[in-house]
Amino acid sequence: MVTFLMILDAIIAIALIASVVLQSGKSAGMSGAIAGGAETLFGGKKKGIDEILAKATMILGLLFGVVTMILVKMTA
């Protein structure tokens, strides 16, 4: 069981890394930070693949944390 969870944890970690790397970059510098904040303030939304990747990143991060905590409890 522990071996299965370790393999699952590794697969989730790789998928999490991929989902973060595949997301489009944000604008660099102070002008990008100001424009991004204004866009969020006025209801700008992510579109298409960025929205899917953002949700996938949150879900994979949660799964990674849960599986890692289960592994810690099982091995300690």
A tleap script that builds the chain and sets N, CA, C and O, in Angstrom:
source leaprc.protein.ff14SB
mol = sequence {
  NMET VAL THR PHE LEU MET ILE LEU ASP ALA
  ILE ILE ALA ILE ALA LEU ILE ALA SER VAL
  VAL LEU GLN SER GLY LYS SER ALA GLY MET
  SER GLY ALA ILE ALA GLY GLY ALA GLU THR
  LEU PHE GLY GLY LYS LYS LYS GLY ILE ASP
  GLU ILE LEU ALA LYS ALA THR MET ILE LEU
  GLY LEU LEU PHE GLY VAL VAL THR MET ILE
  LEU VAL LYS MET THR CALA
}
set mol.1.N position { 0.825 -1.203 0.000 }
set mol.1.CA position { 0.000 0.000 0.000 }
set mol.1.C position { 0.863 1.259 0.000 }
set mol.1.O position { 0.568 2.222 -0.707 }
set mol.2.N position { 1.932 1.244 0.798 }
set mol.2.CA position { 2.812 2.409 0.864 }
set mol.2.C position { 3.481 2.643 -0.486 }
set mol.2.O position { 3.631 3.783 -0.926 }
set mol.3.N position { 3.881 1.557 -1.137 }
set mol.3.CA position { 4.531 1.691 -2.451 }
set mol.3.C position { 3.566 2.306 -3.466 }
set mol.3.O position { 3.949 3.173 -4.252 }
set mol.4.N position { 2.324 1.852 -3.439 }
set mol.4.CA position { 1.315 2.417 -4.348 }
set mol.4.C position { 1.129 3.914 -4.107 }
set mol.4.O position { 1.053 4.693 -5.056 }
set mol.5.N position { 1.056 4.314 -2.834 }
set mol.5.CA position { 0.878 5.732 -2.522 }
set mol.5.C position { 2.099 6.558 -2.915 }
set mol.5.O position { 1.962 7.710 -3.327 }
set mol.6.N position { 3.292 5.975 -2.792 }
set mol.6.CA position { 4.507 6.699 -3.216 }
set mol.6.C position { 4.513 6.915 -4.733 }
set mol.6.O position { 4.885 7.984 -5.216 }
set mol.7.N position { 4.097 5.891 -5.471 }
set mol.7.CA position { 4.027 6.022 -6.932 }
set mol.7.C position { 2.956 7.044 -7.309 }
set mol.7.O position { 3.170 7.875 -8.191 }
set mol.8.N position { 1.804 6.981 -6.640 }
set mol.8.CA position { 0.735 7.944 -6.889 }
set mol.8.C position { 1.190 9.371 -6.571 }
set mol.8.O position { 0.877 10.306 -7.307 }
set mol.9.N position { 1.924 9.528 -5.479 }
set mol.9.CA position { 2.439 10.839 -5.087 }
set mol.9.C position { 3.404 11.390 -6.146 }
set mol.9.O position { 3.374 12.579 -6.465 }
set mol.10.N position { 4.247 10.522 -6.677 }
set mol.10.CA position { 5.195 10.945 -7.720 }
set mol.10.C position { 4.459 11.358 -8.996 }
set mol.10.O position { 4.826 12.344 -9.635 }
set mol.11.N position { 3.432 10.612 -9.363 }
set mol.11.CA position { 2.659 10.946 -10.571 }
set mol.11.C position { 1.934 12.284 -10.387 }
set mol.11.O position { 1.907 13.112 -11.297 }
set mol.12.N position { 1.350 12.485 -9.207 }
set mol.12.CA position { 0.663 13.745 -8.928 }
set mol.12.C position { 1.656 14.904 -8.951 }
set mol.12.O position { 1.346 15.980 -9.464 }
set mol.13.N position { 2.854 14.686 -8.394 }
set mol.13.CA position { 3.870 15.744 -8.382 }
set mol.13.C position { 4.279 16.136 -9.798 }
set mol.13.O position { 4.424 17.321 -10.098 }
set mol.14.N position { 4.463 15.160 -10.654 }
set mol.14.CA position { 4.835 15.447 -12.046 }
set mol.14.C position { 3.708 16.187 -12.765 }
set mol.14.O position { 3.961 17.128 -13.517 }
set mol.15.N position { 2.465 15.763 -12.535 }
set mol.15.CA position { 1.323 16.450 -13.153 }
set mol.15.C position { 1.192 17.873 -12.626 }
set mol.15.O position { 0.844 18.782 -13.379 }
set mol.16.N position { 1.467 18.074 -11.341 }
set mol.16.CA position { 1.404 19.418 -10.754 }
set mol.16.C position { 2.461 20.330 -11.362 }
set mol.16.O position { 2.181 21.483 -11.688 }
set mol.17.N position { 3.659 19.816 -11.512 }
set mol.17.CA position { 4.733 20.597 -12.139 }
set mol.17.C position { 4.346 20.961 -13.574 }
set mol.17.O position { 4.535 22.098 -14.004 }
set mol.18.N position { 3.806 19.991 -14.307 }
set mol.18.CA position { 3.416 20.244 -15.696 }
set mol.18.C position { 2.319 21.294 -15.780 }
set mol.18.O position { 2.357 22.157 -16.657 }
set mol.19.N position { 1.336 21.233 -14.877 }
set mol.19.CA position { 0.238 22.205 -14.938 }
set mol.19.C position { 0.720 23.614 -14.610 }
set mol.19.O position { 0.183 24.586 -15.142 }
set mol.20.N position { 1.717 23.738 -13.749 }
set mol.20.CA position { 2.258 25.064 -13.437 }
set mol.20.C position { 3.084 25.596 -14.604 }
set mol.20.O position { 2.978 26.768 -14.965 }
set mol.21.N position { 3.901 24.734 -15.185 }
set mol.21.CA position { 4.776 25.161 -16.287 }
set mol.21.C position { 3.964 25.539 -17.532 }
set mol.21.O position { 4.346 26.452 -18.263 }
set mol.22.N position { 2.865 24.854 -17.772 }
set mol.22.CA position { 2.075 25.115 -18.977 }
set mol.22.C position { 1.234 26.377 -18.904 }
set mol.22.O position { 0.732 26.837 -19.929 }
set mol.23.N position { 1.067 26.948 -17.721 }
set mol.23.CA position { 0.280 28.177 -17.608 }
set mol.23.C position { 1.010 29.339 -18.272 }
set mol.23.O position { 2.238 29.420 -18.243 }
set mol.24.N position { 0.227 30.239 -18.872 }
set mol.24.CA position { 0.842 31.378 -19.538 }
set mol.24.C position { 1.413 32.334 -18.499 }
set mol.24.O position { 0.864 32.486 -17.407 }
set mol.25.N position { 2.530 32.979 -18.856 }
set mol.25.CA position { 3.195 33.890 -17.945 }
set mol.25.C position { 2.418 35.183 -17.782 }
set mol.25.O position { 1.680 35.598 -18.676 }
set mol.26.N position { 2.590 35.804 -16.647 }
set mol.26.CA position { 1.961 37.097 -16.389 }
set mol.26.C position { 2.891 38.198 -16.882 }
set mol.26.O position { 4.074 37.951 -17.116 }
set mol.27.N position { 2.378 39.387 -17.038 }
set mol.27.CA position { 3.195 40.522 -17.466 }
set mol.27.C position { 4.258 40.807 -16.424 }
set mol.27.O position { 4.000 40.729 -15.223 }
set mol.28.N position { 5.453 41.136 -16.886 }
set mol.28.CA position { 6.570 41.380 -15.967 }
set mol.28.C position { 6.621 42.851 -15.566 }
set mol.28.O position { 6.132 43.723 -16.285 }
set mol.29.N position { 7.211 43.107 -14.425 }
set mol.29.CA position { 7.431 44.476 -13.990 }
set mol.29.C position { 6.245 45.078 -13.266 }
set mol.29.O position { 5.205 44.441 -13.100 }
set mol.30.N position { 6.422 46.322 -12.835 }
set mol.30.CA position { 5.378 47.010 -12.083 }
set mol.30.C position { 4.155 47.313 -12.947 }
set mol.30.O position { 3.028 47.274 -12.455 }
set mol.31.N position { 4.364 47.611 -14.213 }
set mol.31.CA position { 3.219 47.914 -15.071 }
set mol.31.C position { 2.324 46.695 -15.231 }
set mol.31.O position { 1.101 46.822 -15.299 }
set mol.32.N position { 2.926 45.522 -15.291 }
set mol.32.CA position { 2.135 44.299 -15.376 }
set mol.32.C position { 1.375 44.032 -14.104 }
set mol.32.O position { 0.244 43.548 -14.147 }
set mol.33.N position { 1.978 44.341 -12.964 }
set mol.33.CA position { 1.300 44.129 -11.686 }
set mol.33.C position { 0.108 45.065 -11.553 }
set mol.33.O position { -0.947 44.665 -11.060 }
set mol.34.N position { 0.270 46.299 -11.988 }
set mol.34.CA position { -0.821 47.272 -11.902 }
set mol.34.C position { -1.933 46.899 -12.880 }
set mol.34.O position { -3.113 46.935 -12.529 }
set mol.35.N position { -1.558 46.547 -14.092 }
set mol.35.CA position { -2.564 46.183 -15.092 }
set mol.35.C position { -3.293 44.918 -14.684 }
set mol.35.O position { -4.507 44.825 -14.867 }
set mol.36.N position { -2.585 43.944 -14.136 }
set mol.36.CA position { -3.223 42.708 -13.696 }
set mol.36.C position { -4.198 42.954 -12.568 }
set mol.36.O position { -5.275 42.359 -12.533 }
set mol.37.N position { -3.829 43.829 -11.640 }
set mol.37.CA position { -4.729 44.160 -10.532 }
set mol.37.C position { -5.968 44.867 -11.017 }
set mol.37.O position { -7.070 44.593 -10.542 }
set mol.38.N position { -5.800 45.780 -11.963 }
set mol.38.CA position { -6.948 46.499 -12.506 }
set mol.38.C position { -7.854 45.545 -13.279 }
set mol.38.O position { -9.079 45.665 -13.233 }
set mol.39.N position { -7.255 44.615 -13.977 }
set mol.39.CA position { -8.038 43.658 -14.744 }
set mol.39.C position { -8.887 42.787 -13.821 }
set mol.39.O position { -10.051 42.512 -14.114 }
set mol.40.N position { -8.304 42.358 -12.713 }
set mol.40.CA position { -9.039 41.555 -11.744 }
set mol.40.C position { -10.124 42.392 -11.073 }
set mol.40.O position { -11.230 41.907 -10.837 }
set mol.41.N position { -9.804 43.646 -10.769 }
set mol.41.CA position { -10.752 44.532 -10.098 }
set mol.41.C position { -11.997 44.759 -10.942 }
set mol.41.O position { -13.108 44.813 -10.413 }
set mol.42.N position { -11.818 44.890 -12.246 }
set mol.42.CA position { -12.938 45.189 -13.123 }
set mol.42.C position { -13.556 43.949 -13.755 }
set mol.42.O position { -14.279 44.051 -14.746 }
set mol.43.N position { -13.277 42.781 -13.188 }
set mol.43.CA position { -13.977 41.573 -13.608 }
set mol.43.C position { -13.356 40.831 -14.764 }
set mol.43.O position { -14.042 40.040 -15.412 }
set mol.44.N position { -12.082 41.050 -15.053 }
set mol.44.CA position { -11.424 40.287 -16.102 }
set mol.44.C position { -11.300 38.832 -15.688 }
set mol.44.O position { -10.979 38.533 -14.538 }
set mol.45.N position { -11.553 37.929 -16.623 }
set mol.45.CA position { -11.493 36.510 -16.292 }
set mol.45.C position { -10.462 35.819 -17.169 }
set mol.45.O position { -10.174 36.258 -18.283 }
set mol.46.N position { -9.916 34.733 -16.647 }
set mol.46.CA position { -9.021 33.914 -17.448 }
set mol.46.C position { -9.872 33.166 -18.468 }
set mol.46.O position { -11.040 32.868 -18.220 }
set mol.47.N position { -9.284 32.874 -19.594 }
set mol.47.CA position { -10.066 32.230 -20.634 }
set mol.47.C position { -9.424 30.923 -21.047 }
set mol.47.O position { -8.203 30.769 -21.000 }
set mol.48.N position { -10.249 30.001 -21.446 }
set mol.48.CA position { -9.821 28.770 -22.066 }
set mol.48.C position { -8.907 27.917 -21.228 }
set mol.48.O position { -9.230 27.543 -20.101 }
set mol.49.N position { -7.760 27.617 -21.797 }
set mol.49.CA position { -6.820 26.676 -21.193 }
set mol.49.C position { -6.242 27.207 -19.886 }
set mol.49.O position { -5.927 26.421 -18.993 }
set mol.50.N position { -6.097 28.518 -19.755 }
set mol.50.CA position { -5.566 29.082 -18.507 }
set mol.50.C position { -6.498 28.797 -17.329 }
set mol.50.O position { -6.040 28.503 -16.225 }
set mol.51.N position { -7.781 28.883 -17.566 }
set mol.51.CA position { -8.761 28.605 -16.512 }
set mol.51.C position { -8.718 27.131 -16.107 }
set mol.51.O position { -8.768 26.802 -14.922 }
set mol.52.N position { -8.627 26.258 -17.093 }
set mol.52.CA position { -8.555 24.819 -16.818 }
set mol.52.C position { -7.276 24.486 -16.064 }
set mol.52.O position { -7.304 23.716 -15.104 }
set mol.53.N position { -6.154 25.061 -16.491 }
set mol.53.CA position { -4.883 24.797 -15.819 }
set mol.53.C position { -4.854 25.350 -14.403 }
set mol.53.O position { -4.246 24.745 -13.521 }
set mol.54.N position { -5.494 26.477 -14.171 }
set mol.54.CA position { -5.549 27.039 -12.822 }
set mol.54.C position { -6.335 26.125 -11.889 }
set mol.54.O position { -5.918 25.893 -10.754 }
set mol.55.N position { -7.465 25.607 -12.355 }
set mol.55.CA position { -8.257 24.674 -11.550 }
set mol.55.C position { -7.496 23.373 -11.334 }
set mol.55.O position { -7.503 22.824 -10.233 }
set mol.56.N position { -6.840 22.879 -12.380 }
set mol.56.CA position { -6.072 21.639 -12.264 }
set mol.56.C position { -4.933 21.800 -11.261 }
set mol.56.O position { -4.638 20.875 -10.503 }
set mol.57.N position { -4.294 22.962 -11.251 }
set mol.57.CA position { -3.208 23.217 -10.313 }
set mol.57.C position { -3.707 23.179 -8.878 }
set mol.57.O position { -3.057 22.600 -8.007 }
set mol.58.N position { -4.850 23.790 -8.628 }
set mol.58.CA position { -5.410 23.776 -7.267 }
set mol.58.C position { -5.783 22.366 -6.831 }
set mol.58.O position { -5.486 21.962 -5.706 }
set mol.59.N position { -6.431 21.619 -7.713 }
set mol.59.CA position { -6.846 20.254 -7.376 }
set mol.59.C position { -5.632 19.354 -7.159 }
set mol.59.O position { -5.583 18.591 -6.195 }
set mol.60.N position { -4.651 19.447 -8.064 }
set mol.60.CA position { -3.456 18.612 -7.927 }
set mol.60.C position { -2.658 18.970 -6.683 }
set mol.60.O position { -2.098 18.088 -6.033 }
set mol.61.N position { -2.600 20.252 -6.346 }
set mol.61.CA position { -1.904 20.655 -5.125 }
set mol.61.C position { -2.572 20.092 -3.884 }
set mol.61.O position { -1.899 19.639 -2.958 }
set mol.62.N position { -3.894 20.121 -3.869 }
set mol.62.CA position { -4.648 19.556 -2.750 }
set mol.62.C position { -4.435 18.042 -2.657 }
set mol.62.O position { -4.182 17.510 -1.576 }
set mol.63.N position { -4.538 17.356 -3.795 }
set mol.63.CA position { -4.312 15.909 -3.808 }
set mol.63.C position { -2.905 15.550 -3.351 }
set mol.63.O position { -2.718 14.598 -2.594 }
set mol.64.N position { -1.913 16.314 -3.814 }
set mol.64.CA position { -0.533 16.064 -3.425 }
set mol.64.C position { -0.369 16.196 -1.913 }
set mol.64.O position { 0.282 15.366 -1.279 }
set mol.65.N position { -0.953 17.231 -1.345 }
set mol.65.CA position { -0.871 17.431 0.099 }
set mol.65.C position { -1.535 16.310 0.873 }
set mol.65.O position { -0.984 15.826 1.862 }
set mol.66.N position { -2.718 15.889 0.430 }
set mol.66.CA position { -3.454 14.828 1.127 }
set mol.66.C position { -2.702 13.508 1.049 }
set mol.66.O position { -2.536 12.831 2.064 }
set mol.67.N position { -2.247 13.133 -0.138 }
set mol.67.CA position { -1.527 11.867 -0.293 }
set mol.67.C position { -0.228 11.890 0.505 }
set mol.67.O position { 0.137 10.883 1.113 }
set mol.68.N position { 0.471 13.013 0.513 }
set mol.68.CA position { 1.713 13.121 1.282 }
set mol.68.C position { 1.439 12.977 2.777 }
set mol.68.O position { 2.192 12.302 3.478 }
set mol.69.N position { 0.381 13.596 3.270 }
set mol.69.CA position { 0.028 13.465 4.694 }
set mol.69.C position { -0.340 12.026 5.051 }
set mol.69.O position { 0.019 11.541 6.125 }
set mol.70.N position { -1.053 11.344 4.158 }
set mol.70.CA position { -1.386 9.935 4.401 }
set mol.70.C position { -0.114 9.096 4.457 }
set mol.70.O position { 0.024 8.215 5.305 }
set mol.71.N position { 0.812 9.380 3.544 }
set mol.71.CA position { 2.091 8.651 3.545 }
set mol.71.C position { 2.862 8.875 4.852 }
set mol.71.O position { 3.433 7.936 5.407 }
set mol.72.N position { 2.876 10.104 5.335 }
set mol.72.CA position { 3.575 10.411 6.579 }
set mol.72.C position { 2.960 9.643 7.741 }
set mol.72.O position { 3.681 9.087 8.570 }
set mol.73.N position { 1.620 9.611 7.805 }
set mol.73.CA position { 0.947 8.893 8.883 }
set mol.73.C position { 1.196 7.391 8.805 }
set mol.73.O position { 1.318 6.727 9.835 }
set mol.74.N position { 1.273 6.858 7.599 }
set mol.74.CA position { 1.471 5.411 7.441 }
set mol.74.C position { 2.890 4.967 7.754 }
set mol.74.O position { 3.099 3.860 8.248 }
set mol.75.N position { 3.867 5.821 7.470 }
set mol.75.CA position { 5.263 5.435 7.677 }
set mol.75.C position { 5.771 5.803 9.057 }
set mol.75.O position { 6.801 5.274 9.476 }
set mol.76.N position { 5.108 6.674 9.775 }
set mol.76.CA position { 5.593 7.083 11.097 }
set mol.76.C position { 4.927 6.300 12.202 }
set mol.76.O position { 5.221 6.518 13.377 }
savepdb mol mol.pdb
quit
